[in-house]
Amino acid sequence: MARLFFAIWPTPEEQRQLAQCAKALLGDKGRQVAERDIHITLNFLGEVRKELLPAVADLRVVPFEPFTIEIGPMDVWKRGLVVLDAKSAELAVLHRALDDHVRALGLPTEDREFRPHITLARNAEGIKPAPIAPIEWKVDSFCLMQSARTDAGSYQVVRRYPSP
């Protein structure tokens, strides 16, 4: 079994900037997400049999063109989850196309509403939302990721899907 998800994966420089933003907003409060693990989850697949991996990774039917996401403002969700909102109509379109692909393979999709965001920290009870200057993030690829604790981080890229 492999624990899989599709994600928008920032460049190392974008991850560094977002980690600095988290540090400025939170100081030492909460359990901040490691810089190398900062991302936007598009679709969480969960545990998938490894023999299905080639079919999951075959995304010829998923259209994708580069787009821009507006990052911000900061929000605090239940149990001290600190996030930055991620807004883009194209992000929702990509999410739906990936959901369709996953369902066509007979795999379950999440029932909850898609709320694109970047998680900055967990367990940051008592933190209040703070204003930030909006960040524009140009997206020219997305990835199929596997949860895997390694020296390089909590996740590994299974396949990257660049724009045509």
Contacts in CASP RR format, 6 or more apart in sequence:
PFRMAT RR
TARGET T0000
AUTHOR 0000-0000-0000
METHOD contacts of the structure
MODEL  1
MARLFFAIWPTPEEQRQLAQCAKALLGDKGRQVAERDIHITLNFLGEVRK
ELLPAVADLRVVPFEPFTIEIGPMDVWKRGLVVLDAKSAELAVLHRALDD
HVRALGLPTEDREFRPHITLARNAEGIKPAPIAPIEWKVDSFCLMQSART
DAGSYQVVRRYPSP
1 47 0 8 1.000
1 48 0 8 1.000
1 49 0 8 1.000
1 50 0 8 1.000
2 47 0 8 1.000
2 48 0 8 1.000
2 49 0 8 1.000
2 50 0 8 1.000
2 53 0 8 1.000
2 146 0 8 1.000
2 158 0 8 1.000
3 46 0 8 1.000
3 47 0 8 1.000
3 48 0 8 1.000
3 146 0 8 1.000
3 147 0 8 1.000
4 45 0 8 1.000
4 46 0 8 1.000
4 48 0 8 1.000
4 53 0 8 1.000
4 56 0 8 1.000
4 144 0 8 1.000
4 145 0 8 1.000
4 146 0 8 1.000
4 147 0 8 1.000
4 158 0 8 1.000
5 41 0 8 1.000
5 42 0 8 1.000
5 43 0 8 1.000
5 44 0 8 1.000
5 45 0 8 1.000
5 46 0 8 1.000
5 144 0 8 1.000
5 145 0 8 1.000
5 147 0 8 1.000
6 41 0 8 1.000
6 42 0 8 1.000
6 43 0 8 1.000
6 45 0 8 1.000
6 98 0 8 1.000
6 142 0 8 1.000
6 143 0 8 1.000
6 144 0 8 1.000
6 145 0 8 1.000
7 39 0 8 1.000
7 40 0 8 1.000
7 41 0 8 1.000
7 42 0 8 1.000
7 142 0 8 1.000
7 143 0 8 1.000
7 145 0 8 1.000
7 155 0 8 1.000
8 39 0 8 1.000
8 40 0 8 1.000
8 42 0 8 1.000
8 69 0 8 1.000
8 86 0 8 1.000
8 91 0 8 1.000
8 139 0 8 1.000
8 142 0 8 1.000
8 143 0 8 1.000
9 39 0 8 1.000
9 141 0 8 1.000
9 142 0 8 1.000
9 143 0 8 1.000
9 145 0 8 1.000
9 157 0 8 1.000
9 160 0 8 1.000
10 18 0 8 1.000
10 38 0 8 1.000
10 39 0 8 1.000
10 137 0 8 1.000
12 36 0 8 1.000
14 38 0 8 1.000
14 137 0 8 1.000
15 35 0 8 1.000
15 36 0 8 1.000
15 38 0 8 1.000
16 35 0 8 1.000
17 135 0 8 1.000
18 35 0 8 1.000
18 38 0 8 1.000
18 71 0 8 1.000
18 84 0 8 1.000
18 118 0 8 1.000
18 120 0 8 1.000
18 135 0 8 1.000
19 32 0 8 1.000
19 33 0 8 1.000
19 35 0 8 1.000
19 38 0 8 1.000
21 84 0 8 1.000
21 120 0 8 1.000
21 132 0 8 1.000
21 135 0 8 1.000
22 32 0 8 1.000
22 33 0 8 1.000
22 82 0 8 1.000
22 120 0 8 1.000
22 121 0 8 1.000
23 32 0 8 1.000
25 74 0 8 1.000
25 82 0 8 1.000
25 120 0 8 1.000
25 127 0 8 1.000
25 130 0 8 1.000
25 132 0 8 1.000
26 32 0 8 1.000
26 82 0 8 1.000
26 120 0 8 1.000
26 121 0 8 1.000
26 124 0 8 1.000
26 127 0 8 1.000
29 121 0 8 1.000
29 124 0 8 1.000
29 126 0 8 1.000
29 127 0 8 1.000
30 80 0 8 1.000
30 82 0 8 1.000
30 121 0 8 1.000
30 122 0 8 1.000
30 123 0 8 1.000
30 124 0 8 1.000
30 125 0 8 1.000
30 127 0 8 1.000
31 121 0 8 1.000
31 122 0 8 1.000
31 123 0 8 1.000
31 124 0 8 1.000
32 120 0 8 1.000
32 121 0 8 1.000
33 119 0 8 1.000
33 120 0 8 1.000
33 121 0 8 1.000
33 122 0 8 1.000
34 153 0 8 1.000
34 154 0 8 1.000
36 152 0 8 1.000
36 153 0 8 1.000
37 153 0 8 1.000
37 154 0 8 1.000
37 155 0 8 1.000
38 118 0 8 1.000
38 119 0 8 1.000
38 120 0 8 1.000
39 118 0 8 1.000
39 145 0 8 1.000
39 155 0 8 1.000
40 69 0 8 1.000
40 86 0 8 1.000
40 91 0 8 1.000
40 116 0 8 1.000
40 117 0 8 1.000
40 118 0 8 1.000
42 91 0 8 1.000
42 94 0 8 1.000
42 95 0 8 1.000
42 98 0 8 1.000
42 116 0 8 1.000
42 142 0 8 1.000
43 95 0 8 1.000
43 98 0 8 1.000
43 99 0 8 1.000
43 102 0 8 1.000
43 109 0 8 1.000
43 110 0 8 1.000
44 110 0 8 1.000
45 56 0 8 1.000
45 102 0 8 1.000
45 107 0 8 1.000
48 56 0 8 1.000
48 107 0 8 1.000
52 105 0 8 1.000
52 107 0 8 1.000
53 158 0 8 1.000
55 105 0 8 1.000
56 102 0 8 1.000
56 105 0 8 1.000
56 107 0 8 1.000
56 144 0 8 1.000
57 144 0 8 1.000
57 158 0 8 1.000
57 159 0 8 1.000
59 98 0 8 1.000
59 101 0 8 1.000
59 161 0 8 1.000
61 97 0 8 1.000
61 101 0 8 1.000
62 94 0 8 1.000
62 97 0 8 1.000
62 98 0 8 1.000
62 101 0 8 1.000
62 161 0 8 1.000
63 97 0 8 1.000
64 94 0 8 1.000
64 142 0 8 1.000
64 161 0 8 1.000
64 163 0 8 1.000
64 164 0 8 1.000
65 90 0 8 1.000
65 163 0 8 1.000
65 164 0 8 1.000
66 138 0 8 1.000
66 139 0 8 1.000
66 140 0 8 1.000
66 163 0 8 1.000
67 88 0 8 1.000
67 90 0 8 1.000
67 91 0 8 1.000
67 138 0 8 1.000
67 139 0 8 1.000
68 88 0 8 1.000
68 136 0 8 1.000
68 137 0 8 1.000
68 138 0 8 1.000
68 139 0 8 1.000
69 86 0 8 1.000
69 87 0 8 1.000
69 88 0 8 1.000
69 91 0 8 1.000
69 116 0 8 1.000
69 136 0 8 1.000
69 137 0 8 1.000
69 139 0 8 1.000
70 86 0 8 1.000
70 87 0 8 1.000
70 88 0 8 1.000
70 134 0 8 1.000
70 135 0 8 1.000
70 136 0 8 1.000
70 137 0 8 1.000
71 84 0 8 1.000
71 85 0 8 1.000
71 86 0 8 1.000
71 118 0 8 1.000
71 134 0 8 1.000
71 135 0 8 1.000
71 136 0 8 1.000
71 137 0 8 1.000
72 84 0 8 1.000
72 85 0 8 1.000
72 86 0 8 1.000
72 87 0 8 1.000
72 132 0 8 1.000
72 134 0 8 1.000
72 135 0 8 1.000
73 84 0 8 1.000
73 85 0 8 1.000
73 129 0 8 1.000
73 131 0 8 1.000
73 132 0 8 1.000
73 134 0 8 1.000
74 82 0 8 1.000
74 83 0 8 1.000
74 84 0 8 1.000
74 120 0 8 1.000
74 129 0 8 1.000
74 130 0 8 1.000
74 131 0 8 1.000
74 132 0 8 1.000
75 82 0 8 1.000
75 83 0 8 1.000
75 84 0 8 1.000
75 85 0 8 1.000
75 117 0 8 1.000
75 129 0 8 1.000
76 82 0 8 1.000
76 83 0 8 1.000
76 124 0 8 1.000
76 126 0 8 1.000
76 127 0 8 1.000
76 128 0 8 1.000
76 129 0 8 1.000
77 83 0 8 1.000
79 122 0 8 1.000
79 123 0 8 1.000
79 125 0 8 1.000
80 121 0 8 1.000
80 122 0 8 1.000
80 123 0 8 1.000
80 124 0 8 1.000
80 125 0 8 1.000
80 126 0 8 1.000
80 127 0 8 1.000
81 119 0 8 1.000
81 121 0 8 1.000
81 122 0 8 1.000
81 124 0 8 1.000
82 119 0 8 1.000
82 120 0 8 1.000
82 121 0 8 1.000
82 122 0 8 1.000
82 124 0 8 1.000
82 127 0 8 1.000
83 117 0 8 1.000
83 118 0 8 1.000
83 119 0 8 1.000
83 120 0 8 1.000
84 117 0 8 1.000
84 118 0 8 1.000
84 120 0 8 1.000
84 132 0 8 1.000
84 135 0 8 1.000
85 116 0 8 1.000
85 117 0 8 1.000
86 116 0 8 1.000
86 117 0 8 1.000
86 118 0 8 1.000
86 137 0 8 1.000
87 116 0 8 1.000
88 116 0 8 1.000
88 139 0 8 1.000
90 139 0 8 1.000
91 116 0 8 1.000
91 139 0 8 1.000
92 114 0 8 1.000
92 116 0 8 1.000
94 142 0 8 1.000
95 114 0 8 1.000
95 116 0 8 1.000
99 109 0 8 1.000
102 108 0 8 1.000
102 109 0 8 1.000
103 109 0 8 1.000
121 127 0 8 1.000
140 162 0 8 1.000
140 163 0 8 1.000
141 160 0 8 1.000
141 161 0 8 1.000
141 162 0 8 1.000
141 163 0 8 1.000
142 160 0 8 1.000
142 161 0 8 1.000
143 157 0 8 1.000
143 158 0 8 1.000
143 159 0 8 1.000
143 160 0 8 1.000
143 161 0 8 1.000
144 157 0 8 1.000
144 158 0 8 1.000
144 159 0 8 1.000
144 161 0 8 1.000
145 155 0 8 1.000
145 156 0 8 1.000
145 157 0 8 1.000
145 158 0 8 1.000
146 155 0 8 1.000
146 156 0 8 1.000
146 158 0 8 1.000
147 154 0 8 1.000
147 155 0 8 1.000
148 154 0 8 1.000
148 155 0 8 1.000
148 156 0 8 1.000
150 156 0 8 1.000
END
